[in-house]
Amino acid sequence: MSLLNVDTALQILLEQAQSCASLGIEELPLDAAENRVLAEPLLAQFAMPPWPNSSMDGYAVRSTEVQAGQALPVSQKIFAGHSPEPLAEGTCARIFTGAPMPEGADAVEMQENTEELNDGTVRFMQTVPTAKFVRPKGQEAMPGDVILPAGIRLGPIELAMAASLGCAQVTVRRQLRVAVVSTGDELVEPGQPLAPGQIYNSNRTMLTQSLHRLSCAVIDMGILPDNAQLTRDRLAAMKDVDLLISSGGVSVGEADYLGQVIREEGELDFWKLALKPGKPFTLGRYQGVPVLGLPGNPTSSLVTFLLLARPYILTRMGVTEPMAQHFVVPVNFAMPVAGVRREFIRVALVDGRAEKLGNQCSGILRNATQAHGLLELPENTSCAVGDQLRFWPFSSLLN
């Protein structure tokens, strides 16, 4: 079987994610909605701000009444949250940031450009143009404006915006229910003793924590032993699951029983990618449940989750822009021999240039903890010092 191009694999993943039924919706209070996906657009119900207000501490005036060196009596003091009286002609009003403008006033002069005199008047150092330091009604939004579109994830800024609209709760997509399973007799959970030939299961922690960051509901199915019948029994017991993610065991090796069971009782769309690390990544279905089979090596599992599983999951959740942000950086190393697979290299950014971090073996996870992200080297491409390549920051991929 030939290796499938990464872009083609991603297109298939996103198309299949879009073809799945939309997740249901629920109402959540703002404090419980972080990282959830907005299901319905939020519209402004009133002008924001609802009245003209001052953007400075200073004095509200009629701009035509102010000349350089002129003093005006202070007729009132206006605090934020208070309703002012109309501004009397030939006077100014002491006003504070966010306070409503009094009727008749059309400008504000900041207090630094004035002088308070002992007779209760204020001298202005300069003329004051109309609309100076005034936030007009509806400056941010007018009734009916779409403030937050459906299909975005709700972070602290978006939730603050919802609060500014007066929303106590928001309509969001329900959580995607994701079952996570690791495979292999060699795996042991942390805290348990290791027998000869065994290793600790790091993929489970990486996957469950990453899924929690995406606000998925995680069903931990533990470790599947290398036993075909036990694998069948464990899969058959899955209930109310939207997606199964596995690490290891989906290739065609003698002990890859998960892959065997899926081939026998489900179907595989693809299982070999032109990707390094991550060649054995698999897409399939088991009894109607989509299956994303990640490689067992820790870095392969990490890379395929971030670059392939993550956008698939976000699309299933209703996110309209599921791809992480990336940008181009110069590289500070050479790779003169072109490979047939697209390679994602763990790098750190040093003075804006990508530095390759040590051994790039797919079984080594340590340098991923030191990396700022993944550098993309296209298939059949070499690189020299100074070449420009796409960089995928972990700050975006892990968000």
N, C-alpha and C positions, 0 to 999 in steps of 0.2 A: 504494500500500500504506500503510495507516495505521500510526502509530507504536505500538509495543508498550509497554505499561506496564512499568516497571522491575521491580516486584514479581512480575508475571506471568513476565517473562523469567527472573528468578532462580529462581522455582518450577520452571519447565521445566528449567533447567540442573541443579538439584539432583535432580529426579526422574530425569533421564537419567543423571546421575552414579551414582545409587543403583541404576539398572537394569543398569549395566555389571558384568561379572564381577569378583569380588573379586580383588585382587592376591594373589599367592602369599606365603608366609611364609618367613622365614629366621631363623637364630640368629646374633646378633651379640654380641661382648663389649661391656661397658658403654662403654668408651672409644670405640667406633665407632658408638654408637646414638643420639647426640644428634640431635634433631629427627625421628627416625623414629617411626612410629606403632605403638604396642603392639598386638599381634595377639591376645594372650591375657591375661586378668587375672592379676595377681600376687597370690598369697594368702600370708598369714602362715603359716609352718610351725611357729612356736613363739611363746610369749608374749613380748611386747615391753613393758617389759624382762622378761627371764626370771626375775628375782628382785627383791624389794624392794631399793631402793638409795637412797643419800643424795643429796639435791639441793643440799647445802651442805657446805662444810668446817666441821667442828664436832665434836660429841660425841654418840654414840649412847647412848641411855639407856632404862631402863624408866620410863615417864612417872610411874608411881605412886611411884617412889622419889625424885623430885626435888621439893624445896621451895625457896622463895626463900632465898638465903643459904647453902644447904647445900653442902658440899664432898664430892665422891666421888673415890675413887682411880681412876686410869686403868689398866685391866687389859690393854689391847692397843691396837695401832695398826693401822688397816685402810686400805690403799691400793686404789685402783681396779685391778681385775685380780687381786686376791688373794682367797683364800677365808678368811673369818674363823672364829674359834672361837666357840662359844656365849658369850653375855655372862654373866659371873659375877654372882651377886646382889650388890647393894650397890655395884656399880662402874659406870663408864662406859667407853666405848671411843673413842679418838681416831679420827675417820673423815673421809675426804676425798670430794669430789664424785664421784659415779658408783660408789663402792665398795659392795659388797653389805652389807646390814644383817646384823649377827650375830643368830643365833637368840636369842630372848628380848627383844631391843630392839624398841621400837615407836615411837620418836620420835628426832629429832635436834635439838639446840640449836646454833645457829650460834656460832662461836667469839667473835664480837663481844659476845655476851651472857654470856660466861663470864670467869673470871679464873684463870689458871694459878698455883698456889701452889708454894712452894719444896719442899714435902714430897711432891711427886708427885701431889697431888690437884688437882681443878678445882672452883672455886666457881661455882655457878649463880645468876644474878641474879634469876631468876623461875621460876615453875613452867613445866613443859613439857607442853603438851597432846598427847594421843595422835595419832599420824600426822603430827606437825609435821615438815616438810621430808623426808618419806619418799615416794619414788615407788613406788607399789605394783606388784606383779607384774601384767603385762598392762595397764598404764595406757594404752599406745598401741594395742595390738592383742592379740587372742587368736588361737590357732590357727584357721585357716579364714577369718578376716576377709579381705575384699577390700581390699587396700591400694592398688592401682592398677588401675582398670578398663581393659578393652580399649577402643581407640579414642581414646586420648589421645596427644598428642605428647610425646616424652620430652625434657625440658629438664634443666638441671643439678640442680634440686630433685628431680625424679622419678627421675633416675638415682642420686642420693644415697640416695633412699628404697629403690630396688632393692638398692643395696649394703648398706644396713642389714638387708635381709632375707637377706643372704648370697648373693645372685645374682651370679654372675660373668658371665652373659650373659642376654639377654632375647630373646623371640620377637617379631619385628616384621614388618610388611608390607614386601614388596619395594618398591623405588623405582618410582615412576611414570616411564615413559620418555616424555619430551616432546620432540618435534621443534620447533625454532624457525626460522622463516623470515621474512625481510623482503622486501618487494617494491618495485620501482621503479628505473628507470634513473637517477633523481636521487640515489640513495644511494651513499655511499662509506664504507668502513670507516676509522676513525681511523688516522692515520699515513700514509695515501695522499694524493696531491695532489688538489685539487679542480679539476674543469673548470668552465667557466661553466654555471650552472644547477644545480650539484650541491650536496648538503649531506652532512654526516657522519651516519652511522646511529647514533642514540642509543638507539633502541628495542631493538636487539639486546642492548646492555649492560644496560638496565633489565630486560628479560625474563629473560635468562640468570641474572643475579644474583638476581633475585627467586625464580626457580625453584630455584636452589641453596639459598637460605634455607629453602625448603620441602622440601629434601632430595630433589628430583627428579633423575633422571638426564637430562641435557640432551644432545640431539643437534642440533648447530648446522648448519643447512642453508644458511647464508649468505644472500646476496641473490639473489632471483629477478629477472632482467631483464624488461622489458615485452615478453615474447614468449610467445605461447600454446603453441607446440610445446615450447620449453624448459621451460615451467612443467609441461606434461604429463609430460615426461621426468623432471624432478626429483621430482615427486610419485610417479611410478610406481616410482622407485628406493628409496622409503622401506621400511625393513625393521625389524621388531620394535619398532614404535612404538605407544604407548598413546594418544597425543594429539598433534595438530598445532596449534600456535599460530602465527598469522601476524600481522604488522602491516602494514596497508595492502593495497590491491588486491582487496578482497572486495566492493566496491560494484558498481554497474552502469554505471560509466563506461567509456568506449571503451578505456582502457588498463588496466582492472581485470581482468587475465587470470586471476588466481587464482580470483576469483569466477566467471568464465565456465567455467573447467575444472570447478570443483566442481558448478556447476549442470548441466553436461553429463554428468559421470561420477559424480556423487554426489547429494546432496540438501541443501537448506537448510531449517532449521526456522524461523528468523527472521533478519532482517538490518537492521531499523530500529527503534531504541528511542527512547522519549520521555525521552532522557537528554542532559544538557549538562554537560561535554563527553562525547562517546562515542556519538553517534547511530548510526554505521554498524556497531556491534558485531554480529557474526554467529555463529550456531550452525549447524553442519551436519556432514556426514559425507562422507568420500572413501574409497571402497572399504572401508567398515566402520570406518574410523578417525575418531573424533570430531574436529571442527575448530572451534576458537575463533578467529574472525577479529576482531582488534582494529583500531581505526582507525589510520591512519598518523601523525596529528598526535601529538607526544610526550605532551602532557598527556592527551589522549583515550585514548591507549594505556595510560598509567599508571592513570588512573581506572578504566577498564573492567577492567584486570587485577586491581586491588585489590578492587573491589566485586563483580565477577562471576566472573572466571576463578579467583581465589584460592579462594572457597568451593567452586566446582566441583571444583578440583583436590584440595582437602582431603577432600571427600566421596569422590572416587575413591580416595583413599589410605586410607579407612576411618575418618577422624576423625568422631566422633559429634557434635561441636559446632563446625561449620566457620565460623560467622560471627564476625567481629571484634567486640570490645567497643566500645560507643559510649555517650555520655552527652549530656545536654542542657546547653547553655550560653547565656547572654544574648549578643546581638549588639550591636556598637557601630557599626552602619551601617544605612542604609535602602536597600531595593530596592522602590520604590513600584509598579513595573509588574510584574504577574504574568506569568510565561511559561508556555507550554504543555508544556514539558519539565521534568523534575526536574533541578535544578541542584546540582552539587557544587562549592563555592567554596573555593579555597585561602585559608586563614586562619591567623593566629597568635593565640595566646591571650595577652592582655595584661591583667594583674590579673583573670584569670578571665573576661574578655569577648573575643568573637571579633572580630578586626580583619581586614577584607578586604585582601588583598595585591595592589595594583596591577592591571595589565591581566590579565583572566581569559581571554584568547584561548587557544584550545586548542593553538596552535603555540608558546606561551611556556612553557618548563619552569623558568626561573630562579626564579620565585617559589615553586615547589614545594619548592626547596631551603631556602627561608626559612620555609616554613609548618610548623605543628605538626600539621596534619591537614586534613580536608575537612568543610565545613559543608554540611548537606543542606537545601536549600530545596525543599519539595514543589512539584509542578506546580500551576499555577493559584493560586499563593500569593504574596502580597507580604510584605514584612517591614519593620518599623520598629525604631528604636533601642530596645533593651531586650527585644525579643521573644526567646522561648526556642526554639532550634532544635537538632536533633540534630547532634552533632559526632563525627566518626570520626577518632581520633588515628592518626597515622602509626606511633606506637609499637606500636599494636595491628595495624594493617593490614600492616605490614612485618615482623611477628614471624614 
